[in-house]
Structures are given as structure tokens and as C-alpha cells.
Amino acid sequence: MTSFTVKTSAPAVRCALGLATVFAPMLVAAMERPVSRQVKMPAIVRLLADIKAETPKPPLMELVWKGADIDGDGAPDFANPTGAAPRGHDAFGDGEFGARRDGGTRAHEGVDYVAQAGQAVRAPMSGYVTKIGFAYAGDTALKFVEITNPALGYAARAFYVNPGVEVGQTVRLGQSIGTVASLQDHYRGITDHVHLEILAPGGDRVNAAQLITPTMVAKVGQAA
């Protein structure tokens, strides 16, 4: 077997030893503290993240019913008696003011506000209870409550109510005046509702939907 001998000069050996002396500590340090592999977030991504974090969330909205202020004192004079929307179309017709009744021989004189039997009915107007009557002649099951406001000259009649007030009693806007009566014995399958009639000065009936209108407002005290 042939052997080979590599001849190394003394200066070369000294140079190699010197380089080893210089780089050895750096190599050890690198092994003990490896370079982080974390990728730095691009500037545009950071900017978009900051904008998203600073953009306020939209408020939660809710539907409320706003009554008209006809006396100009800054407060509403009318209120939705059930807090729900007017009755739409069902097998018995429509609940809007002026809707056809009895094959078109007469017009609907009020607005029907959707309700659930047994729920509270709120006073649609402040005033005095001037009458508690029957919705239909000869039928004592379904009643109405009439409220008159002498200062405004208006009156309101809420039909299909189990009265919780008495004639002569003073009521304020939004106060409970009774509960909703079920209409199922009289009109099987109809949408239960409160029929509201508003009588203007002079006795003409006016469209309650023009005096009680829906609007969206931000919820108070709730985070988005």
C-alpha cells in the first residue's frame, strides 16, 4: 500500500490555528443561541391590523315606534299599543288603514297592531277613559277602551282589550290599560291584534300609522 505524506509549511499551520482561535467562540455562541426563524410582519399588514383595531364597531340597532308630537312640546303624543308592526295580509284581509272590508262596501277605520293574546296593551294616548264598550253588538266577549285627551282634542279607541282601567280614570301615554283578548273564537285563524282608531278633533278617523312611525335607533348600554 502506498502512503502519501502532505507537507504543511509552518506559516500555513499558524494561519489555520489563528482562524480557529477567532471563529471558534462565534461558532459556539451560534450553537447556544440559534438565530430566530420568526418572519417579520410586512409594514402594510401591520398598518391594516392597526386600522382594524382602531375602527369602532357599529352600534347595535333596534326598532322603536315614535309617536307624533302634535302640540309642539317636544314629547310624543301617541304610542304603539302593542309595540309590534301593523298586521299584514291574512285570510281575513289586511290590517292597514282604509283596507277593504265586506267586499269593498266599507273601509277599515283603524290600524291593526299585531299582538299575542294576554300581553299588555299600552295606552296609545294620555287622557281620560271616557268609554268602555263592546266591539260587536250582542257580543260581550270583545271590548274596547276609549281615551280622550281634551287638551289635544283627540280620542283613541283600542279594540279587543280586556280592560284593566275604569271609566273616568286618568291614564298616561304608554301605561298599561289591560291585556290583549284572543280573537280566535270570533275569527278562527286571524292574526291576533289590537285595532286602534284615532279620532281627530271633529270626530274624523285618521291613519294611526301616520302618527306612530317606526325608526331604528342605537341600543343604549349594550356593546356591539
C-alpha positions in Angstrom: 0.0 0.0 0.0 1.3 3.4 -0.9 1.2 6.1 1.7 1.0 9.8 1.0 2.6 12.5 3.1 1.2 16.0 3.0 3.7 18.5 3.7 2.5 21.6 5.5 4.5 24.6 6.0 4.9 26.2 9.4 3.2 29.6 8.3 0.1 27.7 7.0 -0.3 25.9 10.3 0.0 29.1 12.2 -2.7 30.7 10.0 -5.1 27.9 10.4 -4.7 27.9 14.2 -5.3 31.6 14.2 -8.5 31.4 12.2 -9.7 28.6 14.5 -9.0 30.7 17.5 -11.0 33.7 16.1 -14.1 31.8 14.8 -14.4 29.0 17.4 -16.1 31.2 20.0 -18.5 32.6 17.4 -19.5 29.1 16.4 -20.1 28.0 19.9 -22.2 31.1 20.6 -24.3 30.5 17.5 -24.9 26.9 18.6 -26.0 28.1 22.0 -28.2 30.9 20.7 -29.7 29.8 17.3 -30.9 32.6 15.0 -34.7 33.2 15.3 -36.8 31.9 12.5 -39.6 34.4 13.1 -40.7 36.2 10.0 -41.1 39.9 10.4 -44.7 41.1 9.6 -44.7 43.3 6.5 -45.4 47.0 7.1 -48.7 47.0 5.1 -50.0 44.1 7.1 -49.2 45.9 10.4 -50.9 49.1 9.1 -54.1 47.2 8.1 -54.2 45.4 11.5 -53.8 48.8 13.3 -56.6 50.3 11.3 -58.9 47.4 12.0 -58.2 47.6 15.7 -58.9 51.3 15.8 -62.1 51.2 13.8 -65.1 51.4 16.1 -67.7 48.7 15.8 -71.1 49.8 14.6 -73.7 50.1 17.4 -76.5 47.5 17.8 -79.7 48.9 16.4 -83.3 48.3 17.4 -86.7 49.2 16.1 -88.8 51.7 18.1 -92.1 53.3 17.4 -92.1 57.1 17.5 -95.3 59.0 18.2 -96.1 62.3 16.6 -95.8 65.5 18.7 -98.8 67.4 17.6 -98.9 70.0 20.4 -95.2 71.0 19.8 -94.0 70.4 23.4 -91.2 68.1 22.3 -92.8 64.9 23.6 -94.7 62.3 21.7 -98.5 62.3 21.9 -99.2 58.8 20.6 -97.8 55.3 21.2 -98.0 51.9 19.6 -100.4 49.9 21.8 -98.6 46.6 21.3 -95.0 47.5 20.3 -95.4 45.4 17.1 -95.8 46.1 13.4 -99.3 46.6 11.8 -101.0 43.4 10.8 -100.3 42.3 7.2 -102.5 40.2 5.0 -104.2 37.1 6.2 -107.3 35.2 5.4 -109.5 38.0 6.8 -107.9 40.8 4.9 -105.3 43.5 5.7 -104.8 45.5 8.8 -103.9 48.8 7.3 -106.0 51.9 7.5 -108.5 52.1 4.6 -108.3 48.4 3.7 -111.3 46.9 2.0 -114.0 45.4 4.3 -117.2 43.5 3.5 -116.4 43.1 -0.2 -115.4 46.7 -0.6 -118.6 48.2 0.8 -116.7 49.9 3.6 -113.1 50.8 4.5 -111.1 49.8 7.6 -111.3 52.6 10.0 -108.2 51.8 12.1 -104.8 50.1 12.1 -104.4 46.6 13.5 -101.2 46.2 15.5 -100.0 42.6 15.9 -100.2 41.1 19.4 -100.2 38.0 21.4 -103.2 37.1 23.5 -102.7 38.0 27.1 -99.9 40.6 26.5 -100.2 44.1 28.0 -101.9 46.8 26.0 -100.3 50.3 26.3 -102.3 53.5 26.3 -102.0 54.9 22.8 -102.6 58.4 24.2 -102.7 60.3 27.5 -106.1 61.4 28.8 -109.2 60.1 30.5 -111.0 56.8 30.0 -114.3 58.1 28.5 -115.8 54.8 27.5 -115.5 51.0 27.7 -117.8 49.3 25.2 -118.3 46.2 23.1 -116.6 45.7 19.8 -119.7 44.0 18.3 -123.4 44.4 19.2 -124.7 41.5 21.1 -121.2 40.1 21.8 -119.9 40.8 25.3 -116.6 38.9 24.8 -114.7 41.6 22.9 -114.4 45.1 24.3 -112.7 48.4 23.5 -111.3 51.2 25.7 -111.8 54.8 24.6 -109.4 57.5 25.8 -110.0 61.2 25.3 -107.4 64.0 25.6 -109.3 67.3 25.9 -106.1 69.4 25.5 -105.3 67.8 22.2 -108.9 67.4 21.1 -108.1 63.8 20.0 -109.6 60.5 21.1 -108.2 56.9 20.7 -110.1 53.6 20.8 -108.2 50.4 21.4 -110.3 47.3 20.4 -110.0 43.7 21.6 -108.8 44.6 25.0 -109.6 43.0 28.4 -109.8 46.3 30.3 -107.7 47.0 33.3 -108.9 50.5 33.8 -112.3 52.1 34.6 -114.3 55.0 33.0 -113.2 58.3 34.4 -109.7 57.1 35.2 -106.7 59.2 34.1 -104.1 57.3 32.1 -100.8 58.4 30.8 -99.1 57.6 27.4 -97.8 54.0 27.4 -99.4 53.0 30.6 -101.0 49.5 30.7 -104.8 49.7 30.1 -105.4 46.0 30.0 -104.5 42.8 28.1 -105.0 41.6 24.6 -108.1 39.4 24.0 -107.8 36.4 21.7 -109.8 36.7 18.5 -109.7 33.0 17.7 -113.3 32.3 18.9 -114.6 35.1 16.7 -112.2 34.8 13.7 -110.6 31.4 13.7 -107.0 31.7 12.2 -106.8 35.5 12.2 -103.7 37.2 13.4 -104.4 38.4 17.0 -104.1 42.2 17.2 -105.3 45.4 18.7 -107.4 47.5 16.4 -106.5 51.2 17.0 -108.7 54.0 15.9 -107.6 57.7 16.2 -110.3 60.3 16.1 -109.2 63.8 15.3 -111.0 67.0 16.5 -114.4 66.8 14.9 -114.6 63.0 15.1 -113.0 62.1 11.7 -110.8 59.0 11.9 -107.2 59.4 10.8 -104.5 57.0 9.9 -102.7 55.9 13.1 -99.7 54.7 11.0 -99.0 58.3 10.1 -98.9 59.3 13.8 -97.0 56.3 15.0 -94.0 55.6 12.8 -91.1 53.1 13.1 -87.5 54.2 13.3 -84.1 52.5 14.0 -82.1 53.7 17.0 -78.9 52.5 18.7 -79.4 50.3 21.7 -78.4 52.1 25.0 -76.0 50.5 27.4 -75.1 47.5 25.1 -71.8 46.8 23.5 -71.6 46.0 19.8 
